[in-house]
Amino acid sequence: MPEASSTLAALSTEGRNPRTIDLDTLDTLRLLEVINDEDRLVADAVRAELPDIAHAVERITEARRNGGRLIYLGAGTSGRIGLLDAVECPPTFGTDPSEVIGLIAGGEHAFVVAVEGAEDDIELGAAELRAAELRPADVVVGLAASGRTPYVIGGLRYARELGAATIAVSCNTGSRIGAEAEIAIEVMTGPEALTGSTRLKAGTAQKLVCNMLSTASMVRSGKVYSNLMVDVRPTNEKLVDRAQRIVADATGADRAVADAALEEAGSHAKTAVVMLLADVDAATATSLLAANDGDVRAAVSAAAGA
């Protein structure tokens, strides 16, 4: 199901940018200023879509509460952005790798080497979702700057037919992937500084949206206390130090007390935070968190009311 060149040419992301017509004549500093000027437009374009992004976050949060997964689906740059967001969730939020996953046309090998033609296969997206054992409880986020990638269209169509929640993220209005999804997020970034190079503004916009979808849904799922990553996995020296600082910052305890609590909590910052704020031992803190969906504030409030 290849896209006709005339159809692609009509897309705003494929248009020529009148502000960068002389791109190849500019000195290095001016060239960078022009690219930066275009990049500065992206945040406002994303902001215009916040109501739909908020709806998507609520849908993802609901799915997570019911045991559903967040599954990103895309080709090329879009697929890489989804996969990147997925792999960052376990160290940041302490999620299991199976909770947020990224599927890219052509398989994981396509993350580093382009797999020609994979994105044009409308059956492939559905096949890969079947292989991932997609369930009605899951949420599928289809990513495509053009909004017309067959791989994503097929995947979203299959997900919808199965009863899974569907979200489309594109950079063109009235997108075909948006028509296949329950929620359409269409960030109008306009023509690129380099004509058709959607790894630029469109790629940045998709990254910002994915950042919001995962971060906000994790906040709403109790994975954050205040603005601290209390479910961080301290798997290296930097993250061990961060976990120690998180416990100290969250509780106001001095570093020695925070470090001792973190050790007693088995290096789980969230448990250590509840231990210190509720003045309980590790086992009790663990039970309080389990009884309150992992929410620190609710766990501490429950301890105070006991």
N, C-alpha and C positions, 0 to 999 in steps of 0.2 A: 504494500500500500504506500508507495513512494509519493512524496508531495510534489505537485507540479510547480515548476519554477515561477510561473505567473502568479500562483497562489501565494507562495512565499514572498514574492516581491511586494505584495499588498500589505504585508505585516509591518507594523511600526518598528519592530526590532530589526527589520531588514532594510529600512529606508536609509537614504544618505542624509547625514547630519549637516545642515547648512552652516553650523557654527564651526565645523572642522574641515571644510572643503580644502583648505590650504595646509593640511596637517603635515605633508611631506616637505614643506618649505620652511618650517619653523625651526629655530634653534632649540637646543635641548631643554632649556629652562622653560621657554614658552610652550613647547610641546607638552611638558609635564603639567603646566598650569592649565592648559586646555583640557587635558584628561581629568585633572582634579576638579575643574569646574563642572564637568559632566557628572563626576562621581558625587558631587555635593547635591545633585538633584535626586539621588536615590532615596535618601531618608524620608524626604517629603512625599515621594511617590508611595513608599511603604506606609507612611502614616495615613494616607488617604484610604488604605485598605484595612485599618485597624478593626473596624466593626466585624468584618468577615474573619479576620485573624482571631479575634476574641471568640467568635462562634466556633471556630475550629479548635481552639484551645479547650473550650468547654466540652466539646465532643470527644477530644482525646482524653481529657481528665475523666470523663464518664466511662469511657472504654477501659481505662486503666483500673478504675475501681471495680470493674466487672471482670478483671483478669485478661483484658484484651491487650494486644500489642500495637505499637506504632510502627508502621512499615512504610518506608520511603521507596518510591519507584521512579526511576528516571534513566535517561540515556546521556552519554557524553558528560559535559560539564554538570548538567543538572543531576545526573545519577551520582557523580562524584561528591557533589555538595550534600546530597541526602545521606550517602554512605559515611561521609566525614562526620556529620552530625550524630549519626547512629553510634559510631565507635567511640565518640567522646562521652556518651551518657554513662557507661559503667564507672569510669574513674571519677566523674564529676558528681554523680547522683547515687552511686552505689547500686545501680540497677544490674540485673542479670543481663548478659549479652543478648538473650533471647527476647527481652522486653521491647527493645527498639532495634530494628534491623534496617539495612539499606540494600535494595536490589538494583543492580545496574545492568542495562542491556549488554549482553555479551559476557556476563559473569564477572567475578572479582578481578580477573585478569584485565578487564577493560578499564579498571581504575588507573592503570599505568600505561596501557597500550590500547589505542583505539581499535575497536572491533567493527570493521566496516559492514554496514548493512543490518546490523542487529537492531537498530532503532526502527527500521522500516518494517519489522515483522510484527504484525498486529496480534498474532497468536502467542508470541514469545512472552509478553508481559503476563498474560493469563497463565501460561505454562509454569512460569517461575513462581507465581503466587500459589499455584497448586502444589508445587514442589516444597514451598515453605509452609504448606498445610494451613493456608488462610482459613480463618474461622469467622463466623458472623460477629463475634465480639471484637474483632480487630478493627483498626483504622488504617486505611491506605491513603497515603499522600502522594499524588502523582505530580512530578516536577517536569516542566518543559517550558523553556523560554518562549518558544514559538506558540505553544499551546496546541500543537497539532501532531505531536510525535505518535506514530502508530503504536509503538511498544507501550506507551503510557495509556493511550486510548483503550487498547485491548485489556490492559490490566485493570483499569478503573471500571470498565464495563463488566468484567468478570466479578470484581469485588462487589459491585452494586447488585448484580444478579444473585450473589451468594448471601447478601444481606449485611455485609460489612459496611461500616461508615466510609465515605469517600470524600477526599479533599483534593482540589486541583490548585496548583500554584503555577501561574504563567505570567508573561509580561506583555500580553495582548488582550484587548477586550473581546468579548464574544468568542472566547476560545473554544475549540472542540473538546479539549479535556475538561473545561469548565462545564460544558453541556453534559458530560458523563458523570459529574460529581455532585454530591449533596451540597457541598460548599465550594464556591469558586473564588479564589483569591487571585485577582488580576492586577498586578503592579505595573502601571504604565511608565516604564523607564524611557521609552522613546528610542530614536535612532542612536546607535553607538558612535563613539568617537572614531572608531575604525569600523567601517560599514560591515554589518553582519556579524561582528565578533561579540557574540552574546556571553562570552566568558567575562566581559567587562561589566557594564551597569546591570544587565539582566542577571548575571551570575552573582553580583554583589547583592542585588535585591532578593534573590532566592536564598542566599546564605542568611541574610537578615531575617527573613520570614522563618526559616528553619530554626534559627537561634530562638526566636520567639515561641514557636510551637513547642519545642522541647523544654526550654527553660520555664516558660509560664505554666505548662502542664505539670512539670515536676514541682514547682512551687505550690500549685493547687493540690498536689498529691501528698503534701507534707514532707517533701524531700529537702526543704529549706527552712531554717529558723532565722528570723530577722532577714538579713541579706547574706547569710552564711551557709556554706555547703556542708551541712552537718552530716550528710551521708557519704561524704568523700571517702574513697578507698585509699588509704595511705600505703601505696604499693612501691614507692621509691622515697629517697631521702627528702626530696622537696615536698612531697605530699605528707610525709610524716610530720615535718615542721609545720605545714599548713594546718593539719589536723590539730596539733598542739595549740597553735595560735587561735584556731576556731573555738576550741573549748574555753580558752582563757578569755577571748573577746565576748563570747556568748554569756559567760557567767560572772565576769569580773574577778575571777580567781587569779591569784598570782601564778606564774608559769609553773612553778614546782608542784603546786596543788593540781593544776590542770593536767600536767604530765602524768602525775600519779593516778588521777581518775581515769585518764585515757588508757593507761596500762591495765588498770583493774577492769575496764570495760572491753578488753580485748581489742584495743585500737579502734573501737567504733565511737566516733566523735559524738554522734547523737545520744548514745547511751550515757556517755560521760557528762554531757550537758544536762541531761535529766537528773543524773545522780547528784550533781552539785546544786542545781536549782531547786530540786525537791528534797534534798538532803536524805537520799536513800542509797542503798547499796546497788551494785550492778544488776543483780538478779531482779530486784524490785523495779528498777528503771526499765529493764527489758520487758517485764510484764506490763508495766504501765504503757509503754510504747505499743506493745502488741494489742492492748485493749483499746487503743485510741488511734488506730490506723497509722501509726508511725508519726503522729503529729506531736511535736515537742510541747507546744503551748497547751494542747489538750491534755497531754500526759501530766504536765506539771500542775495544771488546774485540778485534775482528778486527784492527784496526791494531796493537794491542799484541802480538798473537800472531804477526804477520807476520814 
